Amino acid sequence: MPKQKWLELFQESLHSQGSSEAIGTGDALDKELTGCQFSDPRLGRRFRKFARQLSTRLGQTIPLACQDWTNTKAAYRFLSNGRVNEMAILAGHFQATRERFVATDGPILVLHDTTEFSYTRESKEAIGILYKSCGRKDKDGRPRLHTVCGILMHSSLAVTAEGLPLGLAAIKFWTRSKFKGN
C-alpha cells in the first residue's frame, strides 16, 4: 500500500474514533504512551522525552535523533537500566491498540512474523545464537562453520480487513544459548 494511502486511512481511522489529532503530534504520542508504567516516575519522564525525540526523526540513529551528547547518553542509560524492559516500554502501545481494536467495526486480522536481528560479536554468550551457518571457505577450500549471533522477535500485528494497522497485539523477544544441540 502506498504511504500516502496508508496515511489517509490512518487519518480517517483517527477521525472515526473521535480524534482530531494529526500523525506525529505530541497529543497523539502522549495518548500512545499513557499506559506506560515504570517503577520510577523519572524513568517515565525520560521515556516520554526519548520517544518524542525519536518520533521527530523517524529512522535515524539514537545519536542523530537525540541531537546532542547529553540526550544521547541519557537515552543509552535509560535503555540499559535494569528496571526498564520491553513490557514497560510497550505497555502504553498495547493499551492504545486495545482501544483502537474495540473502536473498530468489522473483522480484525492478526498477522504474525518472526524477525531475526543479527549482530557481529566475538562472544556468542554476549547476545545469543540465531543459527549456525556455512560461510567462507578456509585455506583448504572447505566451508567454514560459524555461529550467527542475535535476537529473535515474534510480533503479532492487528490490522483491519482494509489493511489499516491498529498496533501490536503481542511481542516476544528471545535468544538461544544453544542451537540444535551445539
N, C-alpha and C positions, 0 to 999 in steps of 0.2 A: 504494500500500500504506500503510495507516495506520501512524503512527510506532510505536505500541505493538507491532503485529505485527512490524515490522522489528526492533525491539529484542529481541523474543522469539526470532526467527530467528537474530539475531546471537549472542545468549547461547547458544542451542542449538549453533551452529556452534563457538563457543569451547570448550564442554564436550566436543563430539565430537572436537575436536582435542587434547584432554588439557589444556586450560587452565581454571583456576579463577578467572580474573580477571574483574572486572566492568568494564563500559564506563566509561571516564573515570578508571580507577585509574592511579596512577603506574607500576605494573608493566606494564600494557598499553601505555601510551605509551612507556615505555622500550624495550619489545620492538620497537615500531614504528620507533624512532629508532636502534636498534643499528647498522644498516648504514650510517648517515650517516658519511661520511669527509670531513673538512675538512683543509686543509693545515696548519692551526694548531689545536692542542688547545683553545685559548681560544675559538676560533670554535665548536667543537663544544659546549663548556660553555654558551656564550651561547645557541646554538640550542636546546639542551635546556631551558634556563630559559625562553626565549621561547615555546617550544611548550607548556610546562606552563601558562604564563600564558594563552595563547590557549585551551587546552583547558578551562580552568575558566570561561571567559567566552565561549562559542561565539557567533559572530555579532556580537560587539562590535568597535568600532574599536580600533586599536592603543593609543591613549591610555587608553581605558577598560579594556582587558584588562591593561595594564601597571600601572595604578593610581597611578603617580607619575611625575614628570618624569624622574627618573634612569633608571628602567627603560624609559620611552618613548624617551628619547634613545638609550639603548643598543640598543634594538630597531631604530630607524631607522639607526643607524650600522652595525649588523650587516647589514641589508638593502641598504645602499648600498656595502658593502665589495666591492671589485673581485675578491676571492678567493672570494666567495660567489656561487653561481649555482643555478638551479633543479635541476640534476642532483645537486649536492652535498646540497641540502636534501631531495630526494625519493629519494635512494639507499636509505635505510632503509625507506621505504614500499614501494619496488619489491621489495626483498628480502623483506619481510613478505608482500607479495602473492604472490610466487612460492611461498613456504612454504605459504600458505593454498591456493593453486592445486593444489599437489602433494598436499596432505592431503584434497582434496575428491574424492568419488566422483561419477561421472555427468558429463553434459555441462556444459561451461563456455561461456557466451556472452561475446563481447567486443563491447561496444556502443561505437560511435564518435560523437563530437559535436564540432562546431567552434563555439566561442563567441567573440563579439566583446565586448571591453571598451572602451567608447568614453569619451574624455576630452575636455574642453574645453581647448584650447591656443591661444595666439596664434601659435605657430610649429609647423607640421606636422613640421618636422625634429626637434623635441624628443621626439617619441614614435612617429611613423609614421602611415601613412594606412590607413584602413579602406576608404572609398569616397567618391565624390562624390555629393552629394545636392542636390535642388532644395528649397530652404527657403522662407522668407518671400518675399513679393513686394517688389520695390523700389518707389520712389515712382511709377513709371510703370506699375505693375501687372504687370511681367514677373517670372517666378520667378527667384530669385537662386540661383546655383550656389555651394555651399560644400563644403569638404573636411571629412569626419568623421575625426578622429584617434583612434588607439587601438592595441590589441594584439589579436592573434588567438591563440586557444589551441585546439589539436586534442587531444582526450583519448580514450583507449581504456580503458573500464571493464570489468573482468572480473566477471561475476556468475554465480551458479548458475542452473539452469533454474527454480528456485523464486523467483528474484529477489533472493537474498542477495548483496550486494556483497562481493567479495573484495578489491578495491582497484584502483588504476590499474595497467594493464599498460604504458602508454606515455603520454607527453605531449610536446607541442611548442608552443613559443611563437614567434611571429614578428610582424614588422611589414613594411609596404611603404614604400619611399621614393617609389614612383610607383604610380599606379593607372590601368590601361588606357591607357598611353602618355602620361599627363599629368604 
